[in-house]
Amino acid sequence: MRISVHIRLICLVVLLGAQFVPSFAQQTSTAQSTPEIKIEFNKRVPMRDRTELSADIYRPVGEGRFPVILNRTPYTKTGASTFKIAQYFVSHGYIYVAMDVRGRGDSDGTFEPYRNDGQDGYDAIEWLAAQPWSTGKVGTIGGSYNGMIQWLTAVQQPPHLSAMIVLASPSDPFVEWPTGQPLPMDISWYHFTSGHVLQNMEAVDWKKLYQHLPLLTMDEAMGRPNRFWKDEVEHSKLDSWWEYKRYQNKYDRVRVPVLNISGWYDDEQVGTPLNFIGVTTKATTPEIRNSQKLLVGPWPHAINSTTKLGQVEFGPTAVIDMNAYWLRWFDHWLKGNDSGFMKEPPVRIFVMGENVWRNENEWPIARTQWTKYFLHSGGQANTLSGNGTLSAVEPASEPTDSYSYDPMKPVTFITDPSFAQIGGPDDYREVEQRSDVLVYTSEALTSDTEVCGPLRVHLSAASSARDTDFMAKLIDVWPNGFAERLNDGMVRARFREGMDKPSLIEPGHVYSYELDLWNTCQLYQKGHRIRLEISSSAFPKYDRNLNTGEELGQSTKMAVAQQKIYHDLEHPSYVLLPIVPRRQ
């Protein structure tokens, strides 16, 4: 298994966000026939401040009004993938519009990530709705950055926004990266999207760059100073400065049906279930609450792109006819056709391990049995060969487990360019040989056990440092020893009470920490084992905590932290598993 970081995966991630078709087109419907298309390239669309954005508009030839599908992107709107998806929608009676966001591609203005995208989205939708070839109904579509800016637009409540398809949407600041700092690998995205055109990625030694300290000057070390990178490093807690980039505190402002799509191994998987739950519980009308859909497959950030990740094969049904799926959604909401889409249950998920699709009526699943699996050991849970165990039996009197966390030698988070992202169902046996990784493993399961839903770890821990990190990773251990990562999460000690309430810890004091491991849906087969890893780093997925308690992102000084994990009657540690009873 390759452990090193490859910048090629970052390129694939952002290219997916551009027009999302190259990945999805492998097994999707094509146009009914080659349609005649009227194309207007570089159509200037005025914003409220008179800045003009550039749009390419693909329309059916002939008279008539048609509903509009809009995709806005910072990754340039041109290319074969754009024409392919435009051709598909035009052949089914839609107008397709690809638009460069402000300051990118052919659009005027300055690119400030996310800052203007909500208002610009509003203005673009209302302009499109007013055109003589438009029915006045506008839908939006897009993934990753293109997905999040749909949410920023939706909370602005444009009157003619009629439906959205949001794929792999990032969450609010610090939800997916609760460190108070941008992810080290984000610097490559800032480089890639600098200026009006996409930048070359080959000239930078990314592996070396990610090691650079302080984080504040990583952009300068890259050779491309970037004020947006510095802004995010300097604003290390959640406060009013971040409001321009937030939407998950505004679900009550959403007035639009949303089809939410992600993958269990999508880097941005966190936001998709949260958004579905948020709107279905906080929207102000039952019509909107009941118009939300959730689809999650066995996919990486390149949604619907492959039936296999690493060593894990998900079967031929893992890739679906996504174009047809989108079309049924838009036909219902933009044309008023009875496509049958809204008669189906609101949630459709892929159960990995069993490799089947299943419909559900809600998320999380109502029949879930929330089960605590407690950490146990004889005080030596270090490495795969230690005595750490995991069971539903509550602890009594047990010794602590200890390890040293040295930020000079962080625990590697496995990456692989074939996943087009950070992390997949990787084999963690090599990482579990490290003495700074605690390993807790259950007995072999006597029956199939489905773990499907949100994951959470309660950790009782102490540190010699004033600030440090704790990481947890859920693993499915196969009978042959293969240690398949399902998901992971972390907590930075200073943010234990919230990202808006940083406070250093008292060395040696035992604190209770809550770690979100977000979501998975895995059938642990009979004979497999449930495993939980505990460590203090996952580099380069997250920046290293330097253990000094100094201002985040500003320092190069490091300290080794002595960590203790408690798992006794007074200080239990456990993973809360969403076990779904098997249907007979």
VENJO-V530894 format. One record per backbone hydrogen bond with DSSP energy under -0.5 kcal/mol. CO is the residue of the C=O (numbers start at 1). NH is the residue of the N-H. If there is no record, write none. Layout:
<<CO | NH> <CO | NH>>
This chain:
<<6 | 9> <6 | 10> <7 | 10> <7 | 11> <8 | 12> <9 | 13> <10 | 14> <11 | 15> <12 | 16> <13 | 17> <14 | 18> <15 | 19> <15 | 20> <16 | 20> <20 | 24> <21 | 25> <23 | 26> <24 | 27> <25 | 28> <33 | 35> <36 | 61> <37 | 39> <38 | 59> <39 | 41> <40 | 43> <40 | 57> <43 | 45> <43 | 55> <44 | 46> <45 | 53> <47 | 50> <51 | 47> <51 | 53> <52 | 108> <53 | 45> <54 | 100> <55 | 43> <55 | 57> <56 | 58> <56 | 98> <57 | 40> <57 | 59> <58 | 96> <59 | 38> <66 | 135> <67 | 95> <68 | 139> <69 | 97> <70 | 141> <71 | 99> <73 | 101> <79 | 83> <80 | 84> <81 | 85> <82 | 86> <83 | 87> <84 | 88> <85 | 89> <86 | 90> <87 | 91> <88 | 92> <89 | 92> <89 | 94> <90 | 93> <93 | 67> <95 | 69> <96 | 58> <97 | 71> <98 | 56> <99 | 73> <101 | 104> <104 | 107> <108 | 103> <110 | 112> <112 | 115> <112 | 116> <114 | 118> <116 | 120> <117 | 121> <118 | 122> <119 | 123> <120 | 124> <121 | 125> <122 | 126> <123 | 127> <124 | 128> <125 | 129> <126 | 130> <128 | 131> <131 | 134> <133 | 66> <136 | 138> <137 | 68> <138 | 162> <138 | 163> <139 | 70> <140 | 165> <142 | 167> <143 | 146> <144 | 147> <144 | 148> <145 | 149> <147 | 150> <147 | 151> <148 | 152> <149 | 153> <150 | 154> <151 | 155> <153 | 156> <154 | 157> <158 | 161> <160 | 138> <160 | 162> <162 | 257> <163 | 140> <164 | 259> <165 | 142> <165 | 167> <166 | 261> <167 | 144> <172 | 175> <172 | 176> <177 | 179> <177 | 180> <178 | 492> <183 | 186> <184 | 187> <185 | 188> <185 | 189> <186 | 189> <186 | 190> <187 | 191> <188 | 192> <189 | 193> <191 | 194> <192 | 199> <196 | 105> <201 | 204> <204 | 206> <205 | 209> <206 | 210> <208 | 211> <209 | 212> <214 | 217> <215 | 218> <217 | 221> <218 | 222> <219 | 223> <219 | 224> <220 | 223> <226 | 230> <227 | 231> <228 | 232> <229 | 233> <230 | 234> <231 | 235> <234 | 236> <237 | 239> <239 | 242> <240 | 243> <241 | 244> <242 | 245> <243 | 246> <247 | 250> <250 | 253> <251 | 254> <257 | 164> <258 | 260> <258 | 293> <259 | 166> <260 | 295> <261 | 168> <262 | 297> <263 | 266> <266 | 269> <268 | 271> <268 | 272> <269 | 273> <270 | 274> <271 | 275> <272 | 276> <273 | 277> <274 | 278> <275 | 279> <276 | 280> <277 | 281> <278 | 282> <279 | 283> <285 | 289> <286 | 290> <288 | 291> <289 | 292> <291 | 258> <293 | 260> <294 | 348> <295 | 262> <296 | 350> <297 | 264> <297 | 299> <299 | 265> <301 | 303> <302 | 305> <307 | 314> <309 | 312> <311 | 313> <312 | 309> <315 | 318> <316 | 319> <318 | 320> <320 | 322> <321 | 325> <322 | 326> <323 | 327> <324 | 328> <325 | 329> <326 | 330> <327 | 331> <328 | 332> <329 | 333> <330 | 334> <330 | 335> <331 | 335> <331 | 337> <332 | 336> <337 | 339> <340 | 343> <341 | 344> <346 | 294> <347 | 360> <348 | 296> <349 | 351> <349 | 358> <350 | 352> <351 | 355> <351 | 356> <352 | 354> <352 | 523> <356 | 351> <358 | 349> <360 | 347> <365 | 368> <367 | 581> <368 | 370> <369 | 371> <369 | 579> <371 | 373> <371 | 577> <372 | 374> <373 | 575> <374 | 391> <376 | 389> <380 | 387> <381 | 439> <383 | 386> <388 | 441> <389 | 376> <391 | 374> <396 | 398> <396 | 569> <401 | 565> <403 | 563> <404 | 406> <405 | 407> <405 | 561> <406 | 409> <407 | 410> <411 | 539> <412 | 414> <416 | 419> <416 | 421> <417 | 420> <421 | 416> <421 | 423> <424 | 426> <426 | 428> <426 | 485> <428 | 432> <430 | 433> <431 | 434> <432 | 384> <434 | 383> <434 | 437> <437 | 383> <438 | 534> <440 | 532> <441 | 390> <445 | 527> <449 | 451> <449 | 524> <450 | 452> <450 | 580> <451 | 522> <453 | 520> <455 | 517> <455 | 518> <456 | 576> <457 | 459> <457 | 515> <458 | 574> <459 | 461> <459 | 513> <460 | 566> <461 | 511> <462 | 564> <463 | 508> <466 | 505> <468 | 493> <470 | 491> <471 | 535> <472 | 489> <473 | 533> <474 | 486> <474 | 487> <475 | 477> <475 | 531> <476 | 478> <476 | 484> <477 | 529> <478 | 481> <482 | 478> <482 | 484> <483 | 428> <483 | 485> <484 | 476> <487 | 474> <489 | 472> <491 | 470> <491 | 493> <492 | 495> <493 | 496> <494 | 503> <495 | 498> <498 | 501> <499 | 238> <505 | 507> <506 | 509> <509 | 511> <511 | 461> <511 | 513> <513 | 459> <513 | 515> <514 | 516> <515 | 457> <515 | 517> <518 | 455> <520 | 453> <521 | 352> <522 | 451> <522 | 524> <523 | 525> <524 | 449> <525 | 528> <528 | 445> <529 | 477> <530 | 442> <531 | 475> <532 | 440> <533 | 473> <534 | 438> <535 | 471> <538 | 542> <539 | 413> <540 | 185> <544 | 546> <546 | 559> <547 | 466> <551 | 554> <553 | 216> <559 | 407> <561 | 405> <561 | 563> <562 | 464> <563 | 403> <564 | 462> <564 | 566> <565 | 401> <566 | 460> <571 | 568> <573 | 375> <574 | 458> <575 | 373> <575 | 577> <576 | 456> <577 | 371> <577 | 579> <578 | 452> <578 | 580> <579 | 369> <579 | 581> <580 | 450>>
